[in-house]
Amino acid sequence: MLEVKGLYKTFNPGSVNEKKALNGIDLTLNEGDFVTVIGGNGAGKSTMLNMIAGVYPVDRGTITIDGIDVTKLSEHKRAKYIGRVFQDPRMGTAADMWLEENLAIANRRGKFRGLNWAISGKERKEFKEMLAKLDLGLENRMTTKVGLLSGGQRQAVTLLMAVMNHPKLLLLDEHTAALDPKTAKNVLELSDKFIQENHLTALMVTHNMRDAIAHGNRLIMMNEGRIILDVSGEEKKNLTVEELLGEFAKLSGSEFANDRALLAN
């Protein structure tokens, strides 16, 4: 479903601020894979997701989604293949629009819209059923402005909007980092539920090693723009945080450098 080959990215090349963010990434996700991504500060985790989403142009390499070469496609042209949830709950929704209006925009992404912008009765019923699955009481707040929701409610809505059209690929970029532990747990459980129910292929960057181990069927660890560890199945399930830290030190030759990750575990 996703094939990344020889991906390189350098920011500010030739300047004093030059930063080699990706150094030849090779990554293949089969349909239905749920891959968690962990790494130290500046490892290239979010840069890799941004490259896949089309935020930055590729220096070298190719990106293929479900057999379609999207390497040179702009971000908005890739949107019909990709669902995305950001770290900041405010980024995935329009604060001044009603909840049902936000869902309508997400529902029509990549589709021919015509001249009819009104939300139909059928759509409204479908949105209500979708919101009920969140178990947050939002199905009774369809005409509430999204900006009035809590961060956790807003992130749950963003997640729903990202999966409602069954994207080829779901990108979760530290999507629980800004939430309190209880809310983060709820959003992660919703993520698992939606991915399983819709048989989605997903890539989740997280700073929390326990979450990286507990969720998904595969885990990759990055360092200095490279993938240095790739584990799946029983091997992944049986990992501990201490073993992950040990593997990082052994493979990278340095200590794990991410204060948030260490504090979270």
Beta strands, then each sheet from edge to edge (+ up, - down):
strand 1: 2-11
strand 2: 19-29
strand 3: 34-39
strand 4: 60-65
strand 5: 68-69
strand 6: 82-85
strand 7: 169-173
strand 8: 202-205
strand 9: 218-223
strand 10: 226-232
sheet 1: 2+ 1- 4+ 5-
sheet 2: 6+ 7+ 8+ 3+ 9+ 10-
end
